[in-house]
């Protein structure tokens, strides 16, 4: 497969912007008006601004330096995904034998062209030994009857499934939210993808992570798996992705593809992996840093030397400064600017209008004086009294309503006051030590039966964590018991 034939969805956006600027789009149309006095004034103003800009050019230091040029095929590369793997501590291997020699420490990534049958024969033992493999491609291929990859492009006519209204760029929202690969992923964007089929369950356990929309073309691709994961014994894992373009540098910025790439790296590298075999279209790749464009420094900008300020600025003598001040005053007096402005009325204004303007100004001044006089002579207004809403009979009855919770709270307050009188302390810890059922009962033979039966309720009110709801009868019993114990304690 040729990577260059894949087109990222960002390209049509630039094309759309060109359509709008060439005059054929909606924003390119304008309405021409006949040139008049206002248009000529605007044109003259623009000419003056241009002349001023030419007379005072922008300094070289304020001009922006040229931005670095990114190669056109960088958007179709996989350097950013490879960088994520290397940041996990993986080191590239030189040969395939180095990768297959230690499966539990190796990650194999195959992008684009699918490997031959010999690779899959060795991959069986590699996965059984704990190795992990990621295969991302949109080409046709069969791997030892484990799975089949079908070439695309998969398209759709439904706007709900299209990304930026492109039929071959799909939004994948049918995701398995319980799988670790979809953590933080809501939408996956694919570009001219394929699909998976014939996932064999012989010795493997497939989990479908993402599926294509139900209405796609070709019809056999509708609802088929896009991303699948197979778990093997000894932590072996095989991940299949039916579109390698979602891992390209240009597609990681669309949807949640970047988060999916991070989850893929974590699934491949966790917990401790050291070796990486990264294959793109059948070619073993080295570190991504070797394929980055060279960092060309910007051209040096030569700035003109700054003029040196004079060491000392000479000061004018006092008599010369006085002569200059007198000359300025004399010129102002000779010009007689103020008298000329008063004597000469505005041009093109009839005399009648001029007199009417003076009269109007006098009337306005008189009105201002009258308004100020009336304001100062008027008595100060009293501040209006604030009105309060009166409660109705129903509101007053609701406020005074007797409830079981209110009776329980009142009974608890009575018991608290009794404990403070008996112990001469406000600390509940002292109450627990000194106030017991024996201390409250005293000589039980002298207590009425109703008081003896109420003593456990008094202890629960004093030391319980919840406020009980009491009936009216129980509340009266509590009051009688408290009063009886209080009077007995006062007598002793």
C-alpha positions in Angstrom: 0.0 0.0 0.0 1.2 3.5 -0.7 0.9 5.8 2.3 0.9 8.9 0.0 -2.6 8.0 -1.3 -4.1 8.5 2.1 -5.6 11.9 2.5 -6.1 13.4 5.9 -9.4 15.2 6.6 -7.6 18.4 7.3 -6.8 18.9 3.6 -10.5 19.5 2.5 -10.7 22.3 5.1 -7.9 24.2 3.3 -9.6 23.6 0.0 -12.8 25.0 1.4 -11.0 28.1 2.6 -9.6 28.6 -0.9 -13.1 28.4 -2.4 -14.3 31.1 -0.1 -11.5 33.5 -1.0 -11.6 33.2 -4.8 -14.9 35.0 -5.0 -17.1 32.0 -5.8 -18.2 31.3 -2.3 -20.6 33.1 -0.1 -18.0 35.2 1.6 -16.3 36.2 -1.6 -19.3 38.0 -3.0 -19.7 41.8 -2.5 -22.0 44.6 -3.5 -20.4 47.4 -5.5 -21.7 51.0 -4.9 -21.2 54.0 -7.2 -18.3 56.1 -6.2 -19.3 59.3 -4.4 -17.8 61.9 -2.1 -17.7 59.5 0.9 -15.9 56.8 -1.2 -13.3 59.4 -2.5 -12.7 60.6 1.1 -12.0 57.0 2.2 -9.7 56.4 -0.7 -7.8 59.6 0.1 -7.5 58.5 3.8 -6.0 55.1 2.7 -3.5 56.8 0.4 -2.3 59.0 3.4 -2.0 55.9 5.6 0.1 54.1 3.0 2.4 57.1 2.5 2.9 57.4 6.3 3.7 53.6 6.5 6.2 54.0 3.7 7.8 57.0 5.4 8.1 55.1 8.7 9.0 51.4 7.9 8.8 48.7 10.6 12.3 48.0 12.2 14.0 44.8 11.2 13.9 43.5 14.8 10.1 43.7 14.8 9.7 41.6 11.7 8.8 37.9 12.2 11.4 35.3 11.5 10.5 32.8 8.8 8.7 29.7 10.3 10.4 26.3 9.8 9.1 24.3 6.8 7.7 20.9 7.6 8.0 18.2 4.8 4.8 17.4 3.1 4.9 13.7 3.8 5.4 14.2 7.6 1.6 14.1 8.1 1.6 10.5 6.7 4.4 9.2 8.9 4.3 7.5 12.2 7.1 9.3 14.1 4.8 10.5 16.9 3.4 7.1 17.7 6.9 5.6 17.6 8.0 8.4 19.9 5.4 7.3 22.4 6.8 3.8 22.4 10.3 4.9 22.8 9.4 7.2 25.7 8.2 4.0 27.5 11.9 2.9 27.4 11.8 0.6 24.4 14.9 0.2 22.3 14.9 -0.8 18.6 16.3 -4.2 17.6 18.5 -4.7 14.6 17.1 -8.0 13.4 13.9 -10.1 13.7 15.9 -12.8 15.5 16.6 -10.4 18.3 12.9 -9.7 18.7 11.8 -13.3 18.7 14.5 -14.4 21.1 12.9 -12.8 24.1 9.1 -12.6 23.7 8.3 -11.4 27.2 10.4 -8.3 26.7 9.6 -7.4 23.1 6.9 -5.4 21.3 6.3 -5.8 17.6 4.5 -3.1 15.6 3.5 -3.8 12.0 2.0 -1.0 10.0 0.9 -1.0 6.4 2.0 -4.1 4.4 1.1 -7.3 6.1 3.8 -9.9 6.8 4.1 -13.3 5.1 3.0 -16.7 6.3 6.5 -17.4 7.8 6.1 -14.5 10.2 2.8 -15.8 11.5 4.3 -19.2 12.0 6.9 -17.7 14.3 4.4 -15.3 15.8 2.5 -18.3 17.3 5.4 -19.2 19.6 6.1 -15.5 20.2 2.6 -14.8 21.5 2.6 -18.0 23.5 5.8 -16.9 25.2 4.3 -13.5 26.3 5.1 -11.3 23.3 2.8 -8.5 22.1 2.0 -7.6 18.5 0.2 -4.6 17.0 -1.0 -4.9 13.4 -2.5 -1.8 11.8 -3.3 -2.0 8.1 -6.1 -1.5 5.6 -4.9 -4.2 3.1 -6.3 -7.6 2.3 -4.6 -10.4 4.2 -5.1 -13.7 6.1 -3.0 -14.7 9.1 -3.0 -18.5 9.7 -6.7 -18.7 9.9 -6.7 -16.4 13.0 -8.3 -13.4 11.2 -8.8 -11.7 7.9 -8.2 -8.1 7.0 -10.3 -6.6 4.2 -9.2 -3.7 2.2 -11.4 -0.6 2.0 -12.2 2.1 1.5 -15.3 2.0 3.7 -17.7 4.8 3.0 -21.0 6.0 4.1 -23.8 8.4 3.0 -25.1 9.1 6.5 -24.1 12.6 7.7 -24.2 11.3 11.3 -21.3 8.9 10.6 -19.3 11.2 8.4 -16.4 13.3 9.7 -16.4 16.9 8.4 -18.9 15.7 5.7 -16.4 13.4 4.0 -17.9 10.0 3.0 -14.6 8.1 3.4 -13.8 9.6 6.8 -15.9 8.0 9.4 -16.7 8.8 13.1 -16.5 5.6 15.1 -18.6 5.8 18.2 -19.5 2.2 18.7 -16.8 1.4 21.3 -16.5 -1.1 24.2 -16.4 1.4 27.1 -15.3 -1.3 29.5 -12.0 -2.1 27.6 -8.8 -0.4 28.7 -8.1 0.8 25.2 -11.2 3.0 25.2 -10.3 4.8 28.5 -11.0 8.5 27.8 -11.9 7.8 24.2 -15.4 8.8 22.9 -14.8 9.1 19.1 -12.2 7.5 16.8 -11.7 9.1 13.3 -10.7 6.7 10.5 -9.7 7.6 6.9 -10.5 5.1 4.0 -10.4 2.2 6.5 -10.8 -1.5 6.0 -12.5 -4.0 8.3 -11.8 -7.3 10.2 -13.6 -10.6 9.6 -13.2 -14.3 10.3 -11.8 -13.9 13.8 -11.0 -17.4 14.8 -11.6 -18.6 18.4 -9.1 -21.4 18.2 -6.7 -21.0 21.1 -7.6 -17.2 21.4 -10.1 -15.0 23.0 -11.1 -12.1 20.9 -12.5 -8.9 22.3 -14.1 -6.4 19.9 -13.1 -2.9 21.0 -14.5 -0.8 18.1 -17.0 -1.5 15.3 -17.9 0.2 12.0 -21.3 2.0 11.7 -24.2 -0.1 10.6 -24.8 1.6 7.2 -21.6 1.6 5.2 -20.3 0.5 1.7 -19.3 -2.1 0.8 -22.4 -3.7 2.5 -20.3 -6.6 4.0 -18.4 -4.0 6.1 -21.5 -2.8 7.9 -21.1 -3.3 11.7 -17.9 -5.3 11.3 -15.0 -5.0 13.8 -12.5 -2.2 13.3 -10.3 -2.9 16.4 -9.9 -6.3 18.1 -7.7 -7.6 20.8 -6.7 -11.3 21.4 -5.4 -12.3 24.9 -2.9 -15.2 25.1 -1.4 -17.0 28.0 1.8 -15.7 29.7 0.5 -12.0 29.1 0.7 -12.4 25.3 -1.5 -10.0 23.3 -2.4 -9.4 19.7 -4.0 -6.1 18.7 -5.6 -5.6 15.3 -6.5 -2.2 13.8 -8.1 -2.2 10.3 -6.9 1.3 9.5 -3.3 2.4 10.0 -4.0 6.0 9.1 -5.4 6.8 12.5 -1.9 6.4 13.9 -0.3 8.8 11.4 1.1 12.2 12.6 -1.7 14.1 10.8 -4.6 12.0 12.1 -3.6 12.0 15.8 -5.1 15.4 16.2 -8.6 14.4 15.1 -11.2 13.0 17.5 -9.7 11.0 20.3 -7.1 9.3 18.2 -4.3 10.6 20.4 -5.8 9.1 23.5 -6.3 5.8 21.7 -2.6 5.9 20.7 -1.6 6.5 24.3 -3.7 3.6 25.4 -2.2 1.3 22.7 1.3 2.1 23.9 0.3 1.4 27.5 -1.3 -1.9 26.5 1.8 -3.0 24.5 4.5 -1.9 27.0 3.0 -2.6 30.4 4.5 -3.6 32.7 8.2 -3.9 31.6 9.2 -4.1 27.9 12.6 -3.3 26.6 12.8 -4.2 22.9 10.8 -2.8 19.9 10.6 -4.0 16.3 8.8 -1.3 14.3 8.0 -2.3 10.8 6.4 0.1 8.2 5.5 -1.4 4.8 7.9 -4.3 5.3 10.8 -2.1 6.3 12.4 -2.3 9.7 12.6 1.2 11.2 15.2 2.7 13.5 14.6 5.4 16.0 12.2 8.2 15.0 14.9 10.9 15.7 16.9 9.8 12.6 13.9 10.6 10.3 13.0 14.0 11.7 13.8 17.0 9.4 17.1 18.8 10.2 16.8 21.7 12.6 18.0 24.5 10.3 18.6 27.7 12.3 16.9 30.8 11.0 19.1 33.2 8.9 20.9 35.8 10.9 19.4 39.2 10.8 21.8 42.1 10.6 20.6 45.0 12.6 22.0 48.5 12.0 24.1 49.9 14.8 22.3 52.0 17.3 23.4 55.7 17.3 25.3 56.6 20.4 23.7 59.3 22.5 25.7 62.4 23.0 27.8 62.4 26.2 26.4 65.7 27.4 23.6 67.8 26.1 24.5 71.5 26.1 22.2 73.8 28.0 21.0 77.2 26.7 22.0 80.2 28.6 19.4 82.1 30.6 19.3 85.2 28.4 18.8 83.1 25.3 15.9 81.2 26.9 14.3 84.5 27.8 14.7 85.9 24.3 13.0 82.7 22.8 10.1 83.0 25.3 9.5 86.7 24.4 9.6 85.9 20.7 6.9 83.2 21.1 4.7 85.6 23.1 5.1 88.3 20.5 4.2 86.0 17.6 1.0 84.9 19.4 0.0 88.5 20.1 0.6 89.5 16.5 -1.4 86.6 15.1 -4.5 87.7 17.1 -5.9 84.1 16.8 -8.6 84.4 19.5 -10.1 87.7 18.3 -10.1 86.4 14.7 -12.0 83.3 15.7 -14.6 85.3 17.6 -15.0 88.0 14.9 -15.2 85.7 12.0 -18.3 83.5 12.2 -18.2 80.0 10.8 -18.2 80.1 7.1 -21.3 79.2 5.0 -23.6 79.9 8.0 -26.3 82.5 7.5 -26.5 85.4 9.9 -30.0 84.4 11.1 -28.8 81.0 12.1 -25.8 82.4 13.9 -28.1 84.7 16.1 -30.5 81.8 16.7 -27.6 79.7 18.0 -26.5 82.4 20.4 -30.1 82.8 21.6 -30.5 79.0 22.1 -27.2 78.9 24.1 -28.5 81.7 26.4 -31.8 79.9 26.9 -30.1 76.7 27.8 -27.8 78.5 30.3 -30.9 80.1 31.9 -32.6 76.7 32.2 -29.6 75.2 33.9 -29.5 78.0 36.4 -33.3 77.7 37.1 -33.0 73.9 37.5 -30.2 74.2 40.0 -32.0 76.9 42.0 -35.2 74.7 42.2 -33.1 71.7 43.3 -31.5 73.6 46.1 -34.8 75.2 47.3 -36.9 72.0 47.4 -37.3 70.3 50.8 -35.6 67.0 51.4 -38.0 64.1 50.9 -38.5 61.7 53.8 -37.3 58.2 53.4 -40.3 55.9 52.8 -41.0 53.5 55.6 -40.2 49.9 54.8 -43.3 47.7 54.6 -43.3 44.2 56.0 -45.5 41.4 54.8 -48.0 40.2 57.4 -48.4 36.6 58.2 -51.7 35.0 57.6 -53.5 32.9 60.2 -52.5 29.7 58.3 -48.8 30.8 58.3 -49.0 31.5 62.1 -50.6 28.1 62.7 -47.8 26.5 60.6 -45.2 28.2 62.7 -46.8 27.1 66.0 -47.4 23.6 64.7 -46.6 20.9 67.3 -44.6 18.0 65.7 -43.1 14.8 67.1 -39.6 15.9 66.1 -40.0 19.2 67.8 -41.2 17.5 71.0 -38.1 15.2 70.9 -35.8 18.2 70.5 -37.5 20.0 73.4 -37.2 16.8 75.6 -33.5 16.5 74.8 -32.9 20.1 75.9 -34.7 19.4 79.2 -32.5 16.4 79.8 -29.3 18.3 79.0 -30.2 21.0 81.5 -30.9 18.3 84.1 -27.5 16.7 83.5 -25.8 20.1 83.9 -27.6 20.6 87.3 -26.7 17.1 88.6 -23.0 17.2 87.6 -22.3 20.9 87.7 -20.5 20.5 84.4 -21.1 21.2 80.8 -18.9 18.4 79.5 -20.8 15.4 78.1 -17.9 13.1 79.2 -18.6 14.0 82.8 -22.3 13.3 82.3 -21.5 9.7 81.1 -19.4 9.1 84.2 -21.8 10.6 86.8 -25.3 10.3 85.3 -26.4 6.6 85.4 -29.6 4.8 85.9 -28.8 4.2 89.6 -28.0 7.9 90.2 -31.3 9.0 88.6 -33.4 6.3 90.3 -31.9 6.8 93.8 -34.4 5.1 96.2 -36.5 3.4 93.6 -39.2 2.7 96.1 -39.9 6.4 96.6 -40.2 7.0 92.9 -43.5 6.7 91.1 -43.8 3.9 88.6 -44.1 6.3 85.6 -40.9 8.0 86.6 -39.0 4.7 86.9 -40.2 3.6 83.5 -39.1 7.0 82.0 -35.5 6.8 83.3 -34.1 4.7 80.3 -35.7 7.3 77.9 -33.9 10.1 79.8 -30.6 8.3 79.3 -31.2 7.8 75.6 -32.0 11.5 75.2 -28.9 12.5 77.1 -26.4 10.2 75.3 -28.1 9.1 72.1 -26.9 10.4 68.7 -30.3 10.8 67.1 -33.2 12.9 68.2 -36.3 10.6 68.8 -39.8 11.5 67.7 -42.0 11.6 70.9 -45.7 11.5 71.3 -47.4 14.1 73.4 -47.9 11.5 76.3 -44.2 10.5 76.3 -43.2 14.2 76.2 -45.3 14.8 79.3 -43.8 11.8 81.0 -40.3 13.2 80.3 -41.3 16.5 81.8 -42.7 15.0 85.0 -39.7 12.7 85.5 -37.2 15.6 85.0 -39.2 17.8 87.4 -39.4 15.0 90.0 -35.6 14.2 89.8 -34.8 18.0 90.0 -37.0 18.5 93.1 -35.5 15.5 94.8 -32.0 16.6 94.1 -32.8 20.1 95.4 -34.2 18.6 98.7 -31.0 16.5 99.3 
